[in-house]
Amino acid sequence: MKRYLPLISKISPLLIFLLMEYLVQDLSRISYLISISLVLVIFSVWGVKTRKDTDIKWYIFLIFPVLLELSFTTYLVMEPISPTPHYLILVNSVILYFYFRTLRSFFSGIDKGVSLNNITIFGNFILVFFMASSVYGLQSFLRFPVFVLMAFFSVFLALVVYSVMYVNKVDNRVSIFYVLIVCLIMIELAWSVYFLPVSYKVSGMVLAVCYYMVMGLSRHHLAETLNSKTVKLYFGFGFLSILIILLTSRWI
């Protein structure tokens, strides 16, 4: 069984692509398809764990792909019948492909964590977009209690931030402090965005940009490279991006 695990990590993005394409055609199979996708993700991450380092917690690297598949599937079922879901399925599979490939390099010792950190930055931006859009979408379409949805979002976001801290080799005590701070800021922003008269997709994109700003500044603070120029750069990019998103989106 073990000798086939590395192969699973190579073909699982394609298999998940096919599963998601089938899901678009038959939503009644969602529980089976998402279960198979999660099993593929788990075996893929387990399969790339080739190094024997006892200090590397390989299961931490499950957080990103597992949450990506859960939030992406939730987002996918809310998409109207159009070519858009097919493009999103392709994006999801491409992200998984590069993530698993980077993990193989990391666990084999080729990559020291730089490439993994880079793909985590981009991947988590997409992940937060899917998570936030799913929260706002479920509240809009199914009238789920917003307090419950925000609670789930807080837990998932805490896991995402912790995984980022782990990849950057931040001390565990310091990581917990940053997890609490980032989550508190993001939940406040999530509540504020909730009251904007925009679609769930726009709200999700706005919150994803906010996450990028908060985490970017946090990483610079941890690296002791935070200065006024960096703060202005992130705030300028963030506010300009949000302004463009709001001005070019359809208001409800």
Residue pairs with C-beta under 8 A, 6 or more apart in sequence:
4 47
5 43
5 46
5 47
5 48
6 47
6 48
6 50
6 104
7 47
8 40
8 43
8 44
8 47
9 43
9 44
9 45
9 47
9 48
9 100
9 103
9 104
10 100
12 40
12 41
12 43
12 44
12 96
12 100
13 93
13 94
13 96
13 97
13 100
14 93
15 40
16 37
16 40
16 41
16 69
16 92
16 93
16 96
17 89
17 90
17 92
17 93
19 33
19 36
19 37
20 33
20 37
20 72
20 73
20 76
20 89
20 92
20 93
21 86
21 89
22 29
22 33
23 29
23 30
23 33
23 34
23 73
23 76
23 77
24 76
24 85
24 86
24 89
27 77
30 73
30 77
33 73
34 69
34 70
34 73
37 69
37 73
38 66
38 69
38 70
41 62
41 65
41 66
41 69
41 96
42 62
42 66
44 65
44 96
44 100
45 58
45 59
45 61
45 62
45 65
45 100
45 103
46 58
48 100
48 103
48 104
48 107
49 56
49 58
49 107
50 104
50 107
50 108
51 107
51 108
51 109
56 107
57 166
58 107
60 162
60 163
60 166
61 103
61 163
63 159
63 160
63 162
63 163
64 99
64 120
64 123
64 124
64 127
64 160
64 163
65 96
65 99
65 100
67 127
67 131
67 156
67 159
67 160
68 92
68 95
68 96
68 123
68 126
68 127
68 130
69 92
71 127
71 130
71 131
71 134
71 156
72 88
72 92
72 130
74 130
74 134
74 137
74 138
75 88
75 130
75 133
75 134
75 137
76 85
76 88
76 89
78 133
78 134
78 137
78 138
78 141
78 200
79 85
79 88
91 126
95 123
95 126
98 119
99 119
99 123
102 111
102 115
102 116
102 119
103 116
105 111
105 115
105 116
106 112
106 113
106 115
106 116
113 167
113 168
113 169
116 167
117 167
117 168
120 163
120 164
120 167
121 212
121 215
124 160
124 164
124 211
124 215
125 208
125 211
125 212
126 208
127 160
128 157
128 160
128 204
128 207
128 208
128 211
129 204
129 205
129 207
129 208
130 204
131 153
131 156
131 157
131 204
132 153
132 190
132 193
132 203
132 204
132 207
132 208
133 200
133 201
133 203
133 204
133 205
134 204
135 149
135 150
135 152
135 153
135 190
135 204
136 193
136 194
136 200
136 203
136 204
137 200
137 201
137 204
138 144
138 149
139 146
139 149
139 194
139 200
140 200
146 194
150 187
150 190
150 191
153 187
153 190
154 183
154 187
157 182
157 183
157 186
157 187
158 179
158 183
161 178
161 179
161 182
161 183
161 215
162 175
162 176
162 179
164 215
164 219
165 174
165 175
165 178
165 179
166 175
168 219
168 222
170 178
170 222
174 222
178 218
178 222
181 218
182 214
182 215
182 218
185 214
186 207
186 210
186 211
186 214
189 207
189 210
190 207
193 203
193 206
193 207
193 210
194 203
196 202
196 203
196 206
197 251
197 252
198 206
198 246
198 249
198 251
198 252
199 249
199 250
199 252
201 249
202 245
202 246
202 249
205 245
206 242
206 245
206 246
209 238
209 241
209 242
209 245
210 238
210 242
212 238
213 234
213 235
213 237
213 238
216 234
217 226
217 230
217 231
217 234
220 226
220 230
